[in-house]
Amino acid sequence: MKKSFCIPLLLLFAVTLFTSEESSSQSISISGGWSPSVSSANISDAGLDFSSPFTSAGTVIAMNIDVNPNNSRYRINVARSDVSWNTSFELQVRRTSDGNGPPASQISGGTSFITITTGNTVFFSGRRDRTEVDIEYSLEGVSATLPAAIYSTTVVYTLVQL
């Protein structure tokens, strides 16, 4: 008898903005998404658990950052807001590209996976506008012992102008 097991995961994306100067304008936009579906087909042999982690493509999300004045320094924070989440899961994120930017622009940090928690964590920092900064996710802690359900969380990126 084959046991059917499915844990579809839904990751939603939200963007918040914070500025240290009232006269400054800024924006951040996200395109793309990742909704992994985990099923019994991901188990190779009876009695085994899922092979972990589940990792998205390195270009699953593209982030665009627009700061004003254009010479401004900023940091990007990341957090998650759980909708229906299992505490066994560990969702991680990393930046897989520098994206594109004008001369003298900078971007640093965020190239190693960091765990996304429910509190703000510094993801990376930069100076001047950036486009097409690629982002990758990794999910650990998925187990055949967890109840089959739809689990979801919202990933929140916050742009903080420094």
Buried (B, 14 or more C-beta within 10 A) or exposed (E): EEEEBEBBBBBBBEBEEEBEEEEEEBEBEBEBBBEBEBEBEBBEEEEEEBEBBBBBEBEBBBBBBBBBEEEBEBBBBBBBEBEEBBEEBBBBBBBBBBBEBEEEBEBEBBEEBBEBEEEBBBBBBBBBBBBBBBBBBBBBBBBBEBEBEEBBBBBBBBBBBE
